[in-house]
Amino acid sequence: MKNIICMIPARSGSSIKNKNIKKYKKKPLIFHSIDVALKSEFINKILISTDSKQYKSIIEKKYGKKIEIPFLRPKKISGTHATDYQWVKHALKFLSKNQNYTPQMIIHLRPTTPNRDVKILDNAIKLFIKKYKYCSSLRSANKFSQPPYKMFKIYKGFFRGYFNYKKFKEYYNLSRQKFSQNYLPNGYVDILKPDIILKSKFLHGKKILPFITNDTNDIDNLNDFKK
């Protein structure tokens, strides 16, 4: 496959101001995702989707023509409640209209998961290429120690389970061994199909190929940077 694009989202709004360009291991956080994408043997185009002129300037100064920032993402799809589906579809439509380009695969790398190994990334891409005909997307995940059935919400001041089991009224008191192994998506890598996104309102589709990795360190707040 020759048309494999890496898309990296980098909106400026966050719980930490300018988190994506905050220094992590002596360089801006987003640089880690760009660097691993550049090392991949499969990725042949890298696009940054950002709403920030500052981000655009910093990234282009460092990488030049190695990456593309051909537009500034509209503010209406750059806020706190904006979805991945919105910015990915916007990028695809822009590329189709302005570059007559539609990729076969999208490698979605989040800047907030900086500690990636290019060999693991390329293994995910190899797996997706192998299974391309049979799946709609790929998501990385790690084993999660507790099943969701053990979780509570607070409803009218009291704990309540999320599920309604007629057979087991207090299913949350069953041993965790009674439940199947659970997996938590971790942002190491997602791989998407443009035709799924453009022809539907879904990002991943119904057949999500699992790619299991070790737990990753997602950076969301100042404590995560320190850790």
NORZIKA-V524602 format. One record per residue. N is the residue number from 1. RES is the residue in one letter. OMEGA is omega in degrees with one decimal (999 if undefined). Layout:
n res omega
N RES OMEGA
N RES OMEGA
This chain:
n res omega
1 M -174.3
2 K -176.0
3 N 179.0
4 I -177.1
5 I 171.5
6 C 176.3
7 M -178.6
8 I 179.7
9 P -178.6
10 A 176.5
11 R -175.0
12 S -179.6
13 G -178.7
14 S 174.8
15 S 173.8
16 I -178.5
17 K 179.0
18 N -177.9
19 K -173.5
20 N 175.3
21 I 175.3
22 K -176.0
23 K 174.3
24 Y -174.4
25 K 171.4
26 K 174.1
27 K -178.8
28 P -174.4
29 L -175.9
30 I -178.8
31 F -179.5
32 H 179.2
33 S 177.8
34 I -177.4
35 D -179.3
36 V 176.8
37 A 178.8
38 L -179.6
39 K -177.7
40 S 178.1
41 E -176.2
42 F -174.9
43 I -179.5
44 N 176.0
45 K -179.5
46 I -178.8
47 L 175.6
48 I 176.4
49 S -178.5
50 T 176.0
51 D -171.2
52 S 174.3
53 K 178.8
54 Q 177.7
55 Y -178.9
56 K -179.0
57 S -178.6
58 I -177.1
59 I -179.5
60 E 178.2
61 K -178.6
62 K -168.7
63 Y 178.1
64 G -176.2
65 K 177.6
66 K 179.3
67 I 178.4
68 E 168.4
69 I -170.6
70 P -179.6
71 F 167.8
72 L -176.6
73 R 178.8
74 P -178.2
75 K -176.3
76 K 175.6
77 I -179.8
78 S -177.4
79 G -177.4
80 T -175.4
81 H 177.8
82 A -177.4
83 T 174.9
84 D -180.0
85 Y -175.9
86 Q -176.0
87 W 177.6
88 V 179.4
89 K 177.3
90 H -179.9
91 A 179.8
92 L 179.8
93 K 178.3
94 F -179.0
95 L 179.6
96 S -176.6
97 K -170.6
98 N -179.5
99 Q -176.5
100 N -173.6
101 Y 172.6
102 T -178.0
103 P 174.0
104 Q -178.4
105 M 174.0
106 I 173.5
107 I -176.2
108 H 178.7
109 L 177.9
110 R 179.1
111 P -175.7
112 T 173.6
113 T -168.8
114 P -170.7
115 N -178.7
116 R 173.3
117 D -176.2
118 V 178.5
119 K 178.0
120 I 176.9
121 L -179.0
122 D 175.3
123 N 177.1
124 A 179.7
125 I 177.6
126 K 179.7
127 L -178.5
128 F 177.2
129 I -179.9
130 K -175.6
131 K -169.9
132 Y -175.7
133 K -169.0
134 Y -176.7
135 C -179.0
136 S 179.5
137 S 173.7
138 L 175.0
139 R 174.3
140 S 179.0
141 A 174.5
142 N 177.7
143 K 179.8
144 F -169.9
145 S -176.9
146 Q 177.4
147 P 179.9
148 P -180.0
149 Y 178.5
150 K -175.2
151 M 176.9
152 F 164.8
153 K 175.9
154 I -178.1
155 Y -178.6
156 K 174.1
157 G -177.2
158 F 175.4
159 F 175.1
160 R 177.2
161 G -179.1
162 Y -171.9
163 F -178.7
164 N 179.2
165 Y 179.3
166 K -176.9
167 K -179.3
168 F -178.2
169 K 178.2
170 E -177.8
171 Y -178.4
172 Y 176.7
173 N 175.6
174 L 177.4
175 S -177.5
176 R 178.7
177 Q 179.1
178 K -176.2
179 F 178.9
180 S 177.9
181 Q -179.3
182 N -178.5
183 Y -177.9
184 L 176.0
185 P -170.7
186 N 174.8
187 G 179.0
188 Y 175.2
189 V 166.9
190 D 176.0
191 I -171.8
192 L 175.6
193 K 179.9
194 P -177.5
195 D 176.5
196 I -176.5
197 I -175.4
198 L -176.8
199 K -179.5
200 S 176.3
201 K -176.2
202 F 179.7
203 L -172.8
204 H -178.9
205 G -172.3
206 K -175.6
207 K -177.2
208 I -179.3
209 L 179.2
210 P 174.2
211 F -171.1
212 I 177.0
213 T 169.7
214 N 177.0
215 D -179.8
216 T 179.5
217 N 177.9
218 D -178.2
219 I -175.9
220 D -177.5
221 N -176.3
222 L 177.6
223 N 177.8
224 D 176.0
225 F -178.8
226 K 179.1
227 K 999
